[in-house]
Amino acid sequence: MPEIRVLPDKVANQIAAGEVVERPASVVKELLENSLDAGATRITIEFRNGGKAFIAVEDNGCGMTPDQALMALETHATSKIRSAEDLNEIHTFGFRGEAVPSIASVSRFTLKTRPADAVTGSEIFVNAGKLTHQRETGMAPGTRIEVAALFHPVPARLKFLKSDNTEAAHITRLVRLYAVAQPQVGFRLVEDGVEIFRSPEATALQERVREIWGRQLAADLTAFEPVETSGMRVHGLLGKPGVGRTTRQEMVTIVNGRPVDCRTLAYALVESYHTLLPKGRYPLAFLFLDIDPHWVDVNVHPSKREIRFRDEGRVRHFVITAVLRHLEALSTGLPPVPLQGGRITLPDEVPEQQAAVDGGDSEGGGAAPNPPAPEPAAQEDRPGSAAPAEVESGGRVNVGAAPGAVAASAAPSPASALPRIAPPQAAPPFRLTGRLVGRLGNGIFLFEVKEDLVVLNLRAARERIWYERVLRRFEEHTPVSQQLLLPLPLELDPLAASVLRERREVFLDAGFDIEEFGRNFFRVQAVPDWLPEPNVEQCVRDIIAGIGRRAGDFQRAHIAHELLAKIAGERSGSGEAASDAMVNGIVRELFLCRQPTVCPNGKPVFFQVTRAEIIRRLGG
């Protein structure tokens, strides 16, 4: 059996760094939180090459004496707690005492600090966990920490980092979150010598969001006035009904001033908007929850990214009640009616609700219906006229002429003179006549095929047609674009802007013409012909969100093309107002597709009810 031994401090610190320092943004997070705990009112963050080459965080906090600065480099050295009981009431950001020594063990680390009552400051330099020197230095009161050559002692870790643009986007998003969460603190962010944003302290929340996150997003938010109950207070900014995103990137939850990932609060927001947004979309929100520290456990995750509530049902019920009151007031145009002097009284016991928040983000499947796109080929049949139909023994129903005859007999509209999916090589086993006999609501059409009944979802049929049509364009490198009369301005968050820059060729292949017009600002000048102009901004955001979720896969072009083709299908319209002739034309084109039985999301396009099944259900 191998001998059991105690690990050297250097190795232990590097292992701890694997938990605390996942990427350059993790370094910024830990140092920024220490600055906030030091009482800083101004914080400057600088970085180069996505934080891999250089990171510096400077504040005007209380500073440290030379002895305290040395002690801060010891493992589990902290000024935030004294005993285990203190973990039940955490009022600070950092308290584990792992961050500073862990960061110093995997970088070239320089710490400069000076208390306000000291004449000079102290400088400490550590290289890969080894103390090199400590000396006096001149500086203003506060602390400045520089981290250079991150992960140089463990080069294998560098292979797991993303591109400079992606890592920079993560840092920018992190600083934005803390700048919103701490409006009383002034933040300045500098990337590669260029100032990204500067936010003065003590600005109004909506104004700070406008400065940091952009005017477009701020225009979709409404002020959420504070609501209190015993031990809890919630307020912030909430998105207008009907305005949503395909990811949770702009659904920000802040608990006691700390930006966190919290399933309880995420569920409460999604549940509050469930009748106001399509399925698969998430509300915009900057939700602040102030809660008694005894009720929350912030020591769940090594990097304090997640939290847990002592009574999740009570917190969830309180937030849902408060948000629903706000949304109801928006819909009625009247101010929220205060409950018991502005306070909500909750029962001692709240029935537990389902807390399972959807684990993955929808790829736009729940998008709201859009204006109809150009129609597939339609034959000028009279309403209710018969259309040839094909049935296979496996239950597949082909409503339309034989594949060879369709291309010749269909009279395509100008909009349908587009690349077509190649017809099947072999004819189906046998053909039968069929006709459109009726329609139900929501684009459901009924066909009589011999003695059987076929129920078809026209929207799903259109999605399949457009999906394969757009894929064919990618295969043939023939995108069809239309110029916008006026370019559409588009302001993105740093992560989304990084994705767009790195995957610009995907948009070009699809027929988009998007040019950069300043940092994180773009102009959309042309779009594919399948995209109605009112849906341009939301569609571009959906595509970027899909690419961002599957960044690794999008090195392979066909996956990007499939996502774009799927979004094109979802923009095909519901088909509720389609004429009988148009429906027959769409159905004929459906059976020229490679896979006509299901839509791009895998749902059936039609199903068949046999005469025998109908008679059996009628008791015959």
C-alpha positions as CSV (number, residue, x, y, z in Angstrom):
1,M,0.0,0.0,0.0
2,P,1.4,3.5,-0.9
3,E,2.6,5.5,2.0
4,I,0.3,8.2,3.3
5,R,1.9,11.6,3.5
6,V,0.9,15.2,3.9
7,L,1.0,17.2,0.7
8,P,3.4,20.2,0.5
9,D,1.8,23.6,0.9
10,K,2.6,24.5,-2.7
11,V,0.8,21.4,-4.1
12,A,-2.2,21.9,-1.7
13,N,-2.5,25.5,-2.9
14,Q,-2.4,24.5,-6.5
15,I,-5.1,21.9,-5.9
16,A,-7.2,24.6,-4.1
17,A,-6.6,26.9,-7.1
18,G,-8.3,24.3,-9.3
19,E,-11.5,24.8,-7.3
20,V,-11.3,28.5,-6.7
21,V,-9.6,29.7,-10.0
22,E,-11.4,28.2,-12.9
23,R,-10.5,31.0,-15.4
24,P,-9.3,34.6,-15.3
25,A,-12.7,35.8,-14.4
26,S,-12.5,33.8,-11.2
27,V,-9.4,35.8,-10.2
28,V,-11.2,39.0,-10.8
29,K,-14.2,37.8,-8.8
30,E,-12.1,36.9,-5.7
31,L,-10.0,40.1,-5.7
32,L,-13.0,42.3,-6.4
33,E,-14.9,40.8,-3.5
34,N,-11.9,41.4,-1.2
35,S,-11.9,45.0,-2.3
36,L,-15.6,45.3,-1.4
37,D,-15.0,43.8,2.0
38,A,-12.3,46.3,2.5
39,G,-14.8,49.1,2.3
40,A,-13.7,50.4,-1.1
41,T,-15.8,53.0,-2.8
42,R,-13.8,53.0,-6.0
43,I,-12.5,49.9,-7.8
44,T,-10.4,49.7,-11.0
45,I,-10.0,46.5,-12.9
46,E,-7.5,46.1,-15.7
47,F,-6.6,43.1,-17.8
48,R,-4.8,42.1,-21.0
49,N,-5.2,39.1,-23.3
50,G,-8.5,38.0,-21.7
51,G,-6.8,38.0,-18.3
52,K,-4.2,35.4,-19.2
53,A,-1.3,37.8,-19.4
54,F,-2.2,40.4,-16.8
55,I,-4.9,41.3,-14.3
56,A,-4.9,44.2,-11.8
57,V,-7.5,45.1,-9.2
58,E,-7.0,48.4,-7.4
59,D,-9.2,49.9,-4.7
60,N,-9.3,52.7,-2.1
61,G,-10.2,50.4,0.8
62,C,-8.7,50.2,4.3
63,G,-5.4,48.6,3.2
64,M,-3.2,46.3,5.2
65,T,-0.1,46.6,7.3
66,P,3.1,44.7,6.2
67,D,2.4,41.9,8.7
68,Q,-1.2,41.6,7.7
69,A,-0.2,41.5,4.0
70,L,2.1,38.5,4.7
71,M,-0.6,36.8,6.8
72,A,-3.1,37.1,3.9
73,L,-0.9,34.8,1.8
74,E,-1.3,32.0,4.4
75,T,-3.8,29.3,3.6
76,H,-7.2,29.8,5.3
77,A,-6.1,33.2,6.7
78,T,-9.1,35.5,6.9
79,S,-10.4,38.5,8.8
80,K,-14.0,37.7,8.1
81,I,-14.9,35.0,10.6
82,R,-13.6,33.7,13.9
83,S,-15.6,30.5,14.6
84,A,-17.9,28.1,13.0
85,E,-20.9,29.9,14.4
86,D,-20.0,32.9,12.2
87,L,-20.9,30.8,9.1
88,N,-24.5,31.1,10.2
89,E,-24.5,34.9,9.7
90,I,-22.2,35.9,6.8
91,H,-22.2,39.6,6.0
92,T,-19.0,39.6,3.8
93,F,-18.2,38.3,0.3
94,G,-15.0,36.4,1.0
95,F,-14.5,34.4,4.1
96,R,-12.8,31.1,3.2
97,G,-9.2,32.4,3.1
98,E,-8.3,30.3,0.1
99,A,-8.4,32.8,-2.8
100,V,-5.2,34.9,-2.3
101,P,-2.7,32.0,-1.6
102,S,-4.4,29.9,-4.4
103,I,-4.0,32.7,-7.0
104,A,-0.4,33.4,-5.9
105,S,0.5,29.7,-6.3
106,V,-0.4,29.7,-10.1
107,S,0.9,33.1,-11.2
108,R,3.3,35.9,-10.7
109,F,1.6,37.7,-7.9
110,T,2.3,41.3,-6.7
111,L,0.5,42.7,-3.7
112,K,0.8,46.5,-2.9
113,T,-1.1,47.8,0.1
114,R,-1.2,50.8,2.5
115,P,-3.5,51.7,5.4
116,A,-4.7,55.3,5.5
117,D,-2.6,56.0,8.7
118,A,0.7,54.7,7.3
119,V,3.3,56.8,5.6
120,T,4.4,54.2,3.0
121,G,2.9,51.0,1.6
122,S,4.2,47.5,1.5
123,E,4.9,45.5,-1.7
124,I,5.1,41.6,-1.8
125,F,6.0,39.6,-4.8
126,V,5.3,35.8,-5.1
127,N,6.3,33.7,-8.0
128,A,4.3,30.4,-8.3
129,G,3.8,30.2,-4.6
130,K,7.3,31.2,-3.6
131,L,7.8,34.4,-1.7
132,T,10.5,36.5,-3.6
133,H,10.6,39.8,-1.7
134,Q,8.8,42.2,0.6
135,R,9.7,45.9,0.6
136,E,8.3,49.4,1.1
137,T,6.6,51.2,-1.8
138,G,5.0,54.6,-2.3
139,M,1.3,54.5,-3.1
140,A,-2.1,56.0,-2.2
141,P,-4.1,54.4,0.6
142,G,-5.8,51.2,-0.5
143,T,-4.7,47.9,-2.2
144,R,-3.5,47.0,-5.6
145,I,-3.0,43.3,-6.6
146,E,-1.4,42.3,-10.0
147,V,-1.7,38.8,-11.3
148,A,0.6,38.1,-14.3
149,A,1.2,35.0,-16.4
150,L,-1.8,33.1,-14.9
151,F,-1.3,29.3,-14.8
152,H,2.3,29.5,-15.9
153,P,3.3,26.9,-13.2
154,V,0.6,24.6,-14.5
155,P,0.6,25.0,-18.3
156,A,-1.9,22.2,-18.8
157,R,-4.6,24.4,-17.3
158,L,-4.0,26.9,-20.1
159,K,-5.3,24.4,-22.6
160,F,-8.7,24.4,-21.0
161,L,-9.1,28.2,-21.4
162,K,-11.1,29.7,-24.2
163,S,-10.1,32.4,-26.7
164,D,-9.0,35.8,-25.4
165,N,-12.3,37.3,-26.6
166,T,-14.3,34.7,-24.7
167,E,-12.3,35.1,-21.5
168,A,-12.5,38.9,-21.7
169,A,-16.3,38.6,-22.2
170,H,-16.6,36.6,-19.0
171,I,-14.6,39.2,-17.1
172,T,-16.7,42.1,-18.5
173,R,-19.9,40.3,-17.6
174,L,-18.7,39.6,-14.0
175,V,-17.7,43.2,-13.4
176,R,-21.1,44.4,-14.9
177,L,-22.9,42.1,-12.4
178,Y,-21.0,43.5,-9.4
179,A,-21.4,47.1,-10.7
180,V,-25.2,46.7,-10.7
181,A,-25.2,44.8,-7.4
182,Q,-23.1,47.5,-5.6
183,P,-24.5,50.8,-6.9
184,Q,-22.8,52.7,-4.0
185,V,-19.3,51.7,-5.4
186,G,-17.7,53.3,-8.5
187,F,-16.3,50.8,-11.0
188,R,-13.8,51.3,-13.8
189,L,-13.0,48.5,-16.3
190,V,-10.0,48.7,-18.7
191,E,-9.2,46.0,-21.3
192,D,-5.9,46.2,-23.2
193,G,-5.5,49.8,-22.2
194,V,-9.0,50.8,-23.4
195,E,-11.6,51.9,-20.9
196,I,-14.7,49.7,-21.4
197,F,-16.9,51.5,-18.9
198,R,-16.8,53.8,-15.9
199,S,-19.7,53.9,-13.5
200,P,-19.7,56.5,-10.7
201,E,-21.0,55.6,-7.3
202,A,-24.5,56.3,-5.9
203,T,-26.3,56.4,-9.3
204,A,-30.0,55.3,-9.6
205,L,-30.3,51.6,-10.4
206,Q,-32.1,52.1,-13.7
207,E,-29.5,54.7,-14.8
208,R,-26.6,52.3,-13.8
209,V,-28.2,49.5,-15.8
210,R,-28.5,51.9,-18.8
211,E,-24.9,52.9,-18.5
212,I,-23.5,49.4,-18.1
213,W,-25.9,47.1,-19.9
214,G,-27.1,49.5,-22.6
215,R,-30.1,51.6,-23.5
216,Q,-31.9,48.9,-25.4
217,L,-32.1,46.6,-22.5
218,A,-32.9,49.4,-20.0
219,A,-35.8,50.5,-22.1
220,D,-37.4,47.0,-21.7
221,L,-37.3,47.2,-17.9
222,T,-39.7,48.7,-15.3
223,A,-38.9,49.7,-11.8
224,F,-39.9,47.1,-9.2
225,E,-40.7,49.0,-6.0
226,P,-39.6,47.4,-2.7
227,V,-41.9,44.9,-1.0
228,E,-41.1,43.7,2.5
229,T,-42.1,40.9,4.8
230,S,-40.6,39.7,8.0
231,G,-36.9,39.2,7.4
232,M,-37.1,39.7,3.6
233,R,-37.2,42.6,1.1
234,V,-37.3,42.4,-2.7
235,H,-36.9,45.1,-5.3
236,G,-35.1,45.9,-8.5
237,L,-36.0,46.1,-12.3
238,L,-38.3,43.7,-14.1
239,G,-38.8,43.1,-17.8
240,K,-42.0,44.2,-19.5
241,P,-44.5,41.4,-20.2
242,G,-43.8,39.8,-23.6
243,V,-40.1,40.8,-23.6
244,G,-37.9,37.7,-23.1
245,R,-34.7,36.0,-24.0
246,T,-33.7,32.4,-25.0
247,T,-31.2,32.2,-22.2
248,R,-31.0,33.3,-18.5
249,Q,-28.0,35.6,-19.1
250,E,-30.1,38.7,-18.5
251,M,-32.1,37.2,-15.6
252,V,-29.9,38.5,-12.8
253,T,-30.5,37.6,-9.2
254,I,-28.7,39.4,-6.3
255,V,-29.0,38.3,-2.7
256,N,-27.6,40.6,0.0
257,G,-25.6,42.4,-2.6
258,R,-24.0,39.2,-4.0
259,P,-24.8,38.1,-7.6
260,V,-25.6,34.4,-7.4
261,D,-27.1,31.5,-9.4
262,C,-30.2,30.6,-7.4
263,R,-32.6,28.0,-8.7
264,T,-35.3,29.2,-6.2
265,L,-35.3,32.7,-7.4
266,A,-35.0,31.7,-11.0
267,Y,-38.0,29.4,-10.6
268,A,-40.0,32.2,-9.0
269,L,-39.3,34.6,-11.9
270,V,-40.1,32.0,-14.6
271,E,-43.3,31.0,-12.8
272,S,-44.4,34.6,-12.4
273,Y,-44.0,35.2,-16.2
274,H,-45.3,31.8,-17.3
275,T,-48.5,33.3,-18.9
276,L,-46.6,36.4,-20.2
277,L,-43.8,34.8,-22.2
278,P,-43.7,31.9,-24.7
279,K,-42.5,28.6,-23.4
280,G,-38.7,28.4,-23.5
281,R,-38.1,32.1,-23.1
282,Y,-36.9,33.8,-19.9
283,P,-37.7,37.2,-18.5
284,L,-35.4,40.1,-18.1
285,A,-34.8,40.9,-14.5
286,F,-32.4,42.5,-12.0
287,L,-33.9,41.1,-8.8
288,F,-32.5,42.2,-5.5
289,L,-33.4,40.1,-2.4
290,D,-32.3,41.3,1.0
291,I,-32.8,38.6,3.6
292,D,-31.7,37.8,7.1
293,P,-28.3,36.1,6.8
294,H,-29.5,33.4,9.2
295,W,-31.9,32.2,6.4
296,V,-29.3,31.8,3.7
297,D,-26.2,29.5,3.3
298,V,-23.6,31.1,1.1
299,N,-21.0,28.3,1.8
300,V,-22.4,25.8,-0.6
301,H,-19.9,26.2,-3.4
302,P,-16.1,26.8,-3.2
303,S,-16.3,30.0,-5.3
304,K,-19.6,31.1,-3.5
305,R,-21.4,31.0,-6.8
306,E,-24.5,29.3,-5.5
307,I,-26.5,29.7,-2.3
308,R,-29.2,27.8,-0.4
309,F,-32.1,29.1,1.6
310,R,-33.2,27.6,4.9
311,D,-36.9,27.8,3.9
312,E,-37.0,27.8,0.1
313,G,-40.8,27.5,-0.1
314,R,-41.3,30.6,1.9
315,V,-38.8,32.7,-0.1
316,R,-40.2,31.4,-3.4
317,H,-43.8,32.2,-2.3
318,F,-42.8,35.7,-1.2
319,V,-41.0,36.6,-4.5
320,I,-43.8,35.2,-6.7
321,T,-46.4,37.1,-4.8
322,A,-44.5,40.4,-5.0
323,V,-43.6,40.0,-8.7
324,L,-47.2,39.1,-9.6
325,R,-48.4,42.2,-7.8
326,H,-46.0,44.3,-9.9
327,L,-47.0,42.7,-13.2
328,E,-50.7,43.0,-12.4
329,A,-50.1,46.7,-11.8
330,L,-48.4,47.1,-15.1
331,S,-51.3,45.4,-16.9
332,T,-53.9,47.6,-15.2
333,G,-52.0,50.8,-15.3
334,L,-52.6,51.3,-11.6
335,P,-50.0,51.4,-8.8
336,P,-49.7,48.2,-6.8
337,V,-52.1,48.1,-3.9
338,P,-50.1,47.9,-0.7
339,L,-50.9,44.9,1.5
340,Q,-51.0,45.8,5.3
341,G,-49.1,49.0,5.1
342,G,-46.7,47.9,2.3
343,R,-45.8,44.6,3.9
344,I,-46.8,41.2,2.8
345,T,-47.7,38.8,5.6
346,L,-47.0,35.2,4.8
347,P,-48.3,32.2,6.6
348,D,-46.0,30.3,8.9
349,E,-46.1,27.3,6.6
350,V,-46.2,27.6,2.8
351,P,-47.1,24.5,0.7
352,E,-44.0,23.3,-1.1
353,Q,-44.0,24.0,-4.8
354,Q,-42.2,22.3,-7.6
355,A,-38.7,23.9,-7.5
356,A,-37.3,22.1,-10.6
357,V,-36.3,24.9,-12.9
358,D,-35.7,23.8,-16.5
359,G,-32.1,22.6,-16.5
360,G,-31.3,23.5,-20.1
361,D,-32.1,26.5,-22.3
362,S,-34.5,26.0,-25.1
363,E,-33.1,26.7,-28.6
364,G,-36.0,29.0,-29.5
365,G,-38.6,26.3,-29.7
366,G,-41.0,28.4,-27.7
367,A,-40.8,31.5,-29.9
368,A,-43.9,33.4,-30.5
369,P,-45.6,33.0,-33.9
370,N,-44.3,35.3,-36.5
371,P,-45.8,36.8,-39.7
372,P,-46.0,34.2,-42.4
373,A,-42.9,33.7,-44.5
374,P,-43.1,33.3,-48.3
375,E,-45.4,30.4,-49.1
376,P,-44.2,27.1,-50.7
377,A,-45.6,26.2,-54.1
378,A,-49.4,26.2,-54.3
379,Q,-51.7,24.8,-56.9
380,E,-54.7,26.8,-57.9
381,D,-57.2,24.3,-56.8
382,R,-60.7,25.1,-55.9
383,P,-61.5,25.0,-52.2
384,G,-62.1,21.5,-51.0
385,S,-60.9,19.9,-54.3
386,A,-59.3,16.5,-54.3
387,A,-55.5,16.3,-54.2
388,P,-53.6,13.1,-55.1
389,A,-52.3,11.3,-52.0
390,E,-49.7,8.6,-51.4
391,V,-49.9,6.1,-48.5
392,E,-47.3,3.7,-47.4
393,S,-48.0,0.5,-45.5
394,G,-46.1,1.8,-42.5
395,G,-48.8,4.5,-41.9
396,R,-47.0,7.3,-43.8
397,V,-49.4,9.4,-45.8
398,N,-48.2,11.4,-48.7
399,V,-50.8,14.0,-49.7
400,G,-49.8,15.2,-53.2
401,A,-48.9,13.8,-56.6
402,A,-46.2,11.3,-57.3
403,P,-42.8,12.9,-56.7
404,G,-41.9,13.1,-60.3
405,A,-45.2,14.7,-61.2
406,V,-45.2,17.3,-58.5
407,A,-42.4,19.3,-59.8
408,A,-44.0,19.5,-63.2
409,S,-47.6,20.1,-62.1
410,A,-47.1,22.5,-59.2
411,A,-47.3,26.2,-60.2
412,P,-44.8,27.8,-58.0
413,S,-45.3,31.3,-56.7
414,P,-42.5,33.8,-57.2
415,A,-41.5,33.5,-53.5
416,S,-41.1,29.7,-53.9
417,A,-38.6,29.8,-56.8
418,L,-35.9,28.7,-54.3
419,P,-33.6,25.7,-54.1
420,R,-35.8,22.6,-53.6
421,I,-35.0,19.5,-51.7
422,A,-34.2,16.6,-54.1
423,P,-37.2,14.3,-54.5
424,P,-37.0,10.7,-53.2
425,Q,-35.3,8.2,-55.5
426,A,-38.0,5.6,-55.3
427,A,-41.8,6.0,-55.6
428,P,-43.8,4.8,-52.6
429,P,-45.3,1.3,-52.7
430,F,-48.7,2.4,-53.8
431,R,-50.8,5.6,-54.3
432,L,-54.4,6.5,-53.3
433,T,-56.5,9.6,-53.9
434,G,-57.1,11.9,-51.0
435,R,-58.7,15.3,-50.5
436,L,-58.9,18.1,-48.0
437,V,-62.1,17.8,-46.1
438,G,-61.9,20.3,-43.3
439,R,-59.9,22.3,-40.8
440,L,-59.7,22.8,-37.1
441,G,-58.3,25.8,-35.2
442,N,-54.6,26.5,-34.8
443,G,-53.7,25.4,-38.3
444,I,-54.9,21.8,-38.1
445,F,-56.2,20.3,-41.3
446,L,-58.1,17.1,-42.0
447,F,-57.5,14.9,-45.1
448,E,-59.5,12.0,-46.3
449,V,-57.3,9.3,-47.7
450,K,-59.3,6.4,-49.0
451,E,-61.4,5.4,-45.9
452,D,-58.9,6.8,-43.4
453,L,-58.5,10.2,-41.8
454,V,-55.2,12.1,-41.8
455,V,-54.7,15.0,-39.3
456,L,-51.9,17.4,-40.3
457,N,-50.3,20.3,-38.5
458,L,-49.6,22.9,-41.2
459,R,-47.2,24.9,-39.1
460,A,-45.0,21.8,-38.5
461,A,-45.2,21.1,-42.3
462,R,-44.0,24.6,-43.1
463,E,-41.2,24.3,-40.5
464,R,-40.0,21.0,-42.2
465,I,-40.1,22.6,-45.6
466,W,-38.2,25.7,-44.6
467,Y,-35.7,23.7,-42.5
468,E,-34.7,21.6,-45.5
469,R,-34.8,24.5,-47.9
470,V,-32.3,26.5,-45.8
471,L,-30.1,23.4,-45.4
472,R,-30.1,23.0,-49.1
473,R,-28.9,26.6,-49.5
474,F,-26.0,25.9,-47.1
475,E,-25.1,22.9,-49.1
476,E,-25.1,24.8,-52.4
477,H,-23.6,28.0,-50.8
478,T,-26.5,30.1,-52.2
479,P,-27.9,32.3,-49.4
480,V,-30.7,34.6,-50.5
481,S,-30.5,38.0,-48.7
482,Q,-32.7,41.1,-48.6
483,Q,-31.3,44.6,-47.8
484,L,-33.0,46.4,-44.9
485,L,-34.3,49.9,-45.8
486,L,-32.7,51.2,-42.6
487,P,-29.9,49.3,-40.9
488,L,-31.0,47.8,-37.5
489,P,-28.8,48.9,-34.6
490,L,-28.0,46.0,-32.2
491,E,-26.4,46.3,-28.8
492,L,-25.2,43.0,-27.2
493,D,-23.7,42.1,-23.9
494,P,-19.9,41.2,-24.0
495,L,-20.4,37.4,-24.2
496,A,-22.9,37.7,-27.1
497,A,-20.7,40.2,-28.9
498,S,-17.7,37.8,-28.5
499,V,-19.8,35.0,-30.0
500,L,-20.9,37.1,-32.9
501,R,-17.3,38.2,-33.7
502,E,-15.9,34.7,-33.5
503,R,-18.7,33.0,-35.5
504,R,-19.4,35.8,-38.0
505,E,-19.0,33.4,-41.0
506,V,-22.0,31.5,-39.8
507,F,-24.2,34.6,-40.2
508,L,-22.6,35.4,-43.6
509,D,-23.4,31.8,-44.8
510,A,-27.0,32.3,-43.8
511,G,-27.5,35.6,-45.6
512,F,-27.0,38.1,-42.8
513,D,-24.8,41.2,-43.3
514,I,-23.8,42.4,-39.8
515,E,-21.0,44.9,-39.3
516,E,-19.4,46.1,-36.1
517,F,-20.2,49.7,-35.2
518,G,-18.3,50.3,-32.0
519,R,-17.6,48.1,-29.0
520,N,-20.5,45.6,-28.5
521,F,-22.6,47.7,-31.0
522,F,-23.5,46.2,-34.4
523,R,-25.6,47.1,-37.5
524,V,-27.7,44.6,-39.3
525,Q,-27.8,45.7,-43.0
526,A,-29.2,42.6,-44.7
527,V,-31.1,39.5,-43.6
528,P,-32.2,36.2,-45.1
529,D,-35.4,36.3,-47.2
530,W,-37.1,33.9,-44.7
531,L,-36.8,36.3,-41.9
532,P,-39.6,39.0,-41.4
533,E,-38.1,42.4,-40.5
534,P,-40.0,42.7,-37.2
535,N,-38.3,39.6,-35.9
536,V,-34.7,40.4,-36.9
537,E,-33.3,41.5,-33.5
538,Q,-34.9,38.6,-31.6
539,C,-33.7,36.1,-34.3
540,V,-30.1,37.3,-34.2
541,R,-30.2,37.0,-30.4
542,D,-31.6,33.5,-30.5
543,I,-28.9,32.4,-33.0
544,I,-26.1,33.9,-30.8
545,A,-27.6,32.2,-27.7
546,G,-27.7,28.8,-29.5
547,I,-24.1,29.2,-30.7
548,G,-23.0,30.3,-27.2
549,R,-24.5,27.2,-25.6
550,R,-22.8,24.9,-28.1
551,A,-19.5,26.7,-28.7
552,G,-17.4,23.6,-29.0
553,D,-19.7,22.0,-31.6
554,F,-19.8,25.0,-33.8
555,Q,-16.3,24.4,-35.0
556,R,-18.2,22.0,-37.3
557,A,-20.2,24.0,-39.8
558,H,-23.0,21.6,-40.3
559,I,-24.2,22.0,-36.7
560,A,-24.4,25.8,-37.1
561,H,-26.3,25.3,-40.3
562,E,-28.8,23.0,-38.6
563,L,-29.4,25.5,-35.9
564,L,-30.0,28.3,-38.4
565,A,-32.3,26.1,-40.5
566,K,-34.3,25.2,-37.4
567,I,-34.8,28.9,-36.6
568,A,-35.8,29.5,-40.2
569,G,-38.5,26.8,-39.8
570,E,-39.8,28.4,-36.6
571,R,-40.2,31.7,-38.5
572,S,-42.5,30.0,-41.1
573,G,-45.8,31.2,-39.6
574,S,-48.8,29.3,-38.2
575,G,-50.7,28.9,-41.4
576,E,-54.1,29.5,-39.8
577,A,-55.2,31.9,-42.6
578,A,-54.0,29.6,-45.5
579,S,-56.5,28.9,-48.3
580,D,-57.3,25.4,-49.3
581,A,-55.2,25.7,-52.5
582,M,-52.3,27.0,-50.5
583,V,-52.6,24.1,-48.1
584,N,-52.6,21.6,-50.9
585,G,-49.4,23.2,-52.4
586,I,-47.7,23.1,-49.0
587,V,-48.5,19.5,-48.5
588,R,-47.3,18.5,-51.9
589,E,-44.0,20.2,-51.2
590,L,-43.8,18.6,-47.8
591,F,-43.4,15.2,-49.4
592,L,-40.5,16.3,-51.5
593,C,-38.6,16.6,-48.2
594,R,-36.1,14.1,-47.0
595,Q,-38.0,13.5,-43.8
596,P,-41.6,14.7,-44.1
597,T,-43.0,12.9,-41.1
598,V,-41.5,15.1,-38.3
599,C,-40.8,18.8,-37.8
600,P,-37.2,20.0,-37.1
601,N,-37.9,19.7,-33.3
602,G,-38.9,16.0,-33.7
603,K,-42.6,16.4,-33.3
604,P,-44.9,14.6,-35.8
605,V,-46.3,16.6,-38.7
606,F,-49.3,14.4,-39.2
607,F,-50.9,11.2,-37.9
608,Q,-53.4,8.8,-39.4
609,V,-56.7,7.4,-37.9
610,T,-57.9,4.3,-39.7
611,R,-61.5,3.6,-40.5
612,A,-61.4,0.5,-38.3
613,E,-60.2,2.7,-35.4
614,I,-63.0,5.2,-35.9
615,I,-65.6,2.4,-36.1
616,R,-64.2,0.8,-32.9
617,R,-64.4,4.0,-31.0
618,L,-68.0,4.5,-32.2
619,G,-68.9,1.1,-30.7
620,G,-69.3,-0.6,-34.1
